[in-house]
Amino acid sequence: MKIIVCIKQVPDTAGGVTFKPDGTLDRAAMLAIMNPDDKAGLEAALRLKDQYGAEVTVMTMGLPKADAVLREALAMGADKAILMTDRKLGGADTWATSSTIAAGIRKLDYDLVITGRQAIDGDTAQVGPQIAEHLGLPVISYAQDIKVDEASKTVTVQRQFDDRYHVLKAQMPCLITALSELNTPRYMTPKGIWDACDAEITVWGRDDLDTLKDEDMGLNGSPTKIAKASDKVRKGAGTIYKDLDPDAGAKTICDALVEKHYI
């Protein structure tokens, strides 16, 4: 069984978020981590490797420094790693990103593709299903449990849905998007870290993606444009009133609502 796991290096929001003048994230200026949903998808693939001896390939698109999350994945147990990086791919929206990743996946043999449900920097949950659409694959999203029957080449997934779940079965090859709640990812091992430092990572640029059209990549190939980006607007401290009896408290609230023209 061959599994491709799409992972993304995302900003560590605890360290702050920086924007470029054009409204896109300044990724080079921010601390970065592996996207949590993607890490759960990687763990799911590694458990299938433990169970069936599957080959796990991790793939990402990003700046050259994104090889850090690929090496983290290798240290966790992945077998191969591919980095797609090129200035021509920069500034991509979900359409251009999914088009580029799909072009990379077309170069590989696979039975199963796993992505995270969504990335914490965009929160769109669009890229995984879009990749499936580009590749003509069935997709099961929001996976909270995954079981594979290698004999019949099928996968059965519990798909999260409000306060219950759907049970869906698909023939492989197919694509699954994973929730961070799917599992608890394993830690890197000391030997894994050592080996990952020396591991060779395959690097593809624009010229290696022969099925990718120019109009479907990068900022110029992105139909979604950012009109404005800003830091989160913080609420004021507000006003605290103490020692008011019920009547005085009610009058104070009503007066404030009238002043703001809410009533």
C-alpha positions as CSV (number, residue, x, y, z in Angstrom):
1,M,0.0,0.0,0.0
2,K,1.3,3.5,-0.9
3,I,0.0,6.5,1.1
4,I,0.6,10.1,0.3
5,V,0.2,12.6,3.2
6,C,-0.1,16.3,2.4
7,I,1.3,18.4,5.2
8,K,1.7,22.1,5.6
9,Q,4.0,24.4,7.5
10,V,1.8,27.0,9.2
11,P,2.5,30.0,11.4
12,D,2.7,29.3,15.1
13,T,0.0,31.8,16.0
14,A,1.3,31.9,19.6
15,G,4.4,33.7,18.2
16,G,2.4,36.4,16.3
17,V,1.3,36.8,12.7
18,T,2.9,39.2,10.2
19,F,1.4,40.4,6.9
20,K,3.1,41.6,3.7
21,P,1.8,44.9,2.1
22,D,-0.2,42.9,-0.5
23,G,-2.2,41.2,2.3
24,T,-0.6,37.8,2.1
25,L,1.1,36.2,5.2
26,D,4.8,37.0,5.6
27,R,5.7,33.3,6.3
28,A,9.5,33.9,6.2
29,A,9.2,36.2,9.2
30,M,7.1,33.9,11.5
31,L,7.8,30.9,13.6
32,A,6.3,27.8,12.0
33,I,4.9,24.4,13.0
34,M,3.3,21.4,11.2
35,N,-0.4,22.0,10.8
36,P,-2.3,20.0,13.6
37,D,-4.9,18.4,11.3
38,D,-2.1,17.3,8.9
39,K,-0.1,15.8,11.8
40,A,-3.1,13.7,12.7
41,G,-3.4,12.6,9.1
42,L,0.3,11.6,9.2
43,E,-0.2,9.6,12.4
44,A,-3.1,7.8,10.7
45,A,-0.8,6.9,7.8
46,L,1.9,5.7,10.1
47,R,-0.5,3.4,11.9
48,L,-1.5,1.9,8.6
49,K,2.3,1.5,7.9
50,D,2.6,-0.3,11.3
51,Q,-0.3,-2.5,10.4
52,Y,0.2,-3.3,6.8
53,G,3.8,-2.2,6.0
54,A,2.5,0.7,3.9
55,E,5.0,3.1,2.3
56,V,4.3,6.7,3.5
57,T,5.3,9.7,1.4
58,V,4.9,13.2,2.8
59,M,4.5,16.2,0.5
60,T,4.3,19.9,1.0
61,M,4.3,23.1,-1.0
62,G,6.0,26.2,0.5
63,L,9.2,28.1,1.1
64,P,12.5,26.1,1.3
65,K,12.3,26.3,5.1
66,A,9.3,24.0,4.9
67,D,11.7,21.1,4.7
68,A,11.6,21.4,8.5
69,V,8.2,19.8,8.8
70,L,9.1,17.2,6.2
71,R,12.1,16.2,8.4
72,E,9.8,16.1,11.4
73,A,7.5,13.7,9.5
74,L,10.5,11.6,8.5
75,A,11.6,11.5,12.2
76,M,8.1,10.3,13.1
77,G,8.4,7.4,10.6
78,A,7.5,8.6,7.1
79,D,9.6,7.0,4.3
80,K,9.9,9.7,1.7
81,A,9.5,13.5,1.5
82,I,8.8,15.9,-1.3
83,L,9.1,19.7,-1.2
84,M,7.5,21.7,-4.0
85,T,9.0,25.2,-3.9
86,D,9.4,27.9,-6.5
87,R,8.9,31.6,-6.6
88,K,6.3,31.1,-9.3
89,L,4.1,29.1,-6.9
90,G,4.1,31.8,-4.2
91,G,0.9,33.6,-3.1
92,A,-1.4,30.8,-4.1
93,D,-5.0,30.6,-2.9
94,T,-6.8,27.3,-2.3
95,W,-7.4,26.8,-6.1
96,A,-3.8,27.4,-7.1
97,T,-2.5,25.4,-4.1
98,S,-4.7,22.4,-4.8
99,S,-3.9,22.5,-8.5
100,T,-0.1,22.5,-7.7
101,I,-0.3,19.7,-5.2
102,A,-2.5,17.6,-7.5
103,A,0.1,18.0,-10.2
104,G,2.7,16.7,-7.8
105,I,0.6,13.7,-6.8
106,R,0.1,12.8,-10.4
107,K,3.8,12.0,-10.6
108,L,3.5,9.3,-7.9
109,D,1.9,5.9,-7.4
110,Y,-0.6,5.9,-4.6
111,D,-3.5,4.0,-3.0
112,L,-4.6,6.6,-0.5
113,V,-4.1,10.3,-0.1
114,I,-4.6,11.9,3.3
115,T,-4.7,15.6,4.1
116,G,-5.7,17.6,7.1
117,R,-9.3,18.9,7.3
118,Q,-8.0,22.5,7.2
119,A,-5.0,24.6,8.0
120,I,-4.9,26.9,11.0
121,D,-3.7,29.8,8.8
122,G,-6.5,29.8,6.3
123,D,-9.3,27.7,7.9
124,T,-11.0,27.1,4.6
125,A,-11.2,23.3,4.5
126,Q,-11.1,23.5,0.7
127,V,-7.7,22.2,-0.4
128,G,-8.2,18.5,0.4
129,P,-11.5,18.2,-1.5
130,Q,-10.2,20.3,-4.3
131,I,-7.2,18.0,-4.7
132,A,-9.6,15.1,-4.9
133,E,-11.6,16.9,-7.6
134,H,-8.5,17.6,-9.7
135,L,-7.5,14.0,-9.5
136,G,-11.0,12.5,-10.0
137,L,-10.9,10.7,-6.6
138,P,-13.7,10.0,-4.2
139,V,-13.3,12.1,-1.0
140,I,-14.3,11.5,2.6
141,S,-13.8,14.6,4.8
142,Y,-13.8,15.2,8.6
143,A,-12.5,11.7,9.4
144,Q,-12.5,10.8,13.1
145,D,-11.8,7.1,12.5
146,I,-10.2,5.2,9.6
147,K,-10.1,1.5,8.8
148,V,-8.6,-0.1,5.7
149,D,-9.4,-3.5,4.2
150,E,-6.3,-4.2,2.1
151,A,-7.8,-7.3,0.6
152,S,-10.7,-5.5,-1.0
153,K,-8.8,-2.2,-1.4
154,T,-11.5,-0.3,0.5
155,V,-11.5,2.2,3.3
156,T,-14.2,2.7,5.9
157,V,-14.4,6.1,7.7
158,Q,-16.3,7.6,10.5
159,R,-17.1,11.1,9.3
160,Q,-17.8,13.7,12.0
161,F,-21.3,15.3,11.7
162,D,-22.6,17.6,14.4
163,D,-23.4,15.4,17.4
164,R,-23.1,12.1,15.5
165,Y,-21.1,10.6,12.6
166,H,-21.6,9.0,9.2
167,V,-20.0,5.7,8.3
168,L,-18.8,5.9,4.7
169,K,-16.9,3.3,2.6
170,A,-14.9,4.1,-0.5
171,Q,-12.8,2.1,-3.0
172,M,-9.2,3.1,-3.1
173,P,-7.6,5.1,-4.5
174,C,-9.4,7.9,-2.6
175,L,-8.7,11.0,-0.5
176,I,-9.4,11.5,3.2
177,T,-9.3,14.7,5.2
178,A,-8.4,14.1,8.8
179,L,-9.5,15.9,12.0
180,S,-6.9,16.7,14.7
181,E,-9.2,14.7,17.0
182,L,-8.6,11.6,14.9
183,N,-5.7,10.5,17.1
184,T,-2.7,11.5,19.2
185,P,0.4,11.9,17.0
186,R,3.5,10.0,18.1
187,Y,6.7,11.8,19.1
188,M,9.8,11.8,17.0
189,T,12.3,9.1,18.1
190,P,16.0,10.0,18.8
191,K,17.0,7.6,15.9
192,G,14.4,9.1,13.7
193,I,15.6,12.6,14.3
194,W,19.2,11.5,13.6
195,D,18.2,9.8,10.4
196,A,15.9,12.7,9.3
197,C,18.8,15.1,9.6
198,D,20.7,13.2,6.9
199,A,17.7,12.2,4.8
200,E,17.5,13.3,1.2
201,I,14.4,15.4,0.5
202,T,13.1,15.5,-3.1
203,V,12.7,19.1,-4.3
204,W,10.4,19.9,-7.2
205,G,10.1,23.3,-8.9
206,R,7.7,24.6,-11.4
207,D,9.5,22.9,-14.3
208,D,9.0,19.5,-12.6
209,L,5.2,19.8,-12.6
210,D,4.5,19.2,-16.2
211,T,0.7,18.9,-15.8
212,L,0.4,22.2,-14.0
213,K,-0.9,25.1,-16.1
214,D,0.6,28.6,-15.7
215,E,-2.9,30.1,-15.2
216,D,-3.5,27.7,-12.3
217,M,-0.5,28.5,-10.1
218,G,0.8,31.2,-7.8
219,L,-0.6,34.6,-7.0
220,N,-1.5,35.4,-10.6
221,G,-3.4,32.1,-11.0
222,S,-5.4,32.6,-7.8
223,P,-9.0,33.8,-8.4
224,T,-9.4,34.7,-4.7
225,K,-7.9,38.1,-3.9
226,I,-7.5,39.5,-0.4
227,A,-9.2,42.9,-0.2
228,K,-7.8,43.7,3.3
229,A,-6.0,41.9,6.1
230,S,-5.4,43.1,9.6
231,D,-4.6,41.9,13.1
232,K,-7.5,40.8,15.3
233,V,-9.5,43.8,16.6
234,R,-9.2,43.7,20.4
235,K,-12.1,44.7,22.6
236,G,-11.8,47.6,25.0
237,A,-11.6,47.1,28.7
238,G,-15.2,48.2,29.2
239,T,-16.7,49.8,32.3
240,I,-17.3,48.0,35.5
241,Y,-20.2,49.1,37.8
242,K,-20.1,47.9,41.4
243,D,-22.5,47.9,44.3
244,L,-25.6,48.7,42.2
245,D,-29.0,47.5,43.5
246,P,-31.2,45.8,40.9
247,D,-33.2,48.9,39.9
248,A,-30.1,51.0,39.5
249,G,-28.3,48.3,37.6
250,A,-31.3,47.9,35.2
251,K,-31.4,51.7,34.6
252,T,-27.7,51.8,34.0
253,I,-27.9,49.1,31.3
254,C,-31.0,50.7,29.7
255,D,-29.3,54.1,29.6
256,A,-26.2,52.6,28.0
257,L,-28.3,50.9,25.3
258,V,-30.1,54.1,24.6
259,E,-26.8,56.0,24.3
260,K,-25.6,53.5,21.8
261,H,-28.9,53.7,19.9
262,Y,-29.6,50.0,20.4
263,I,-33.0,50.8,21.8
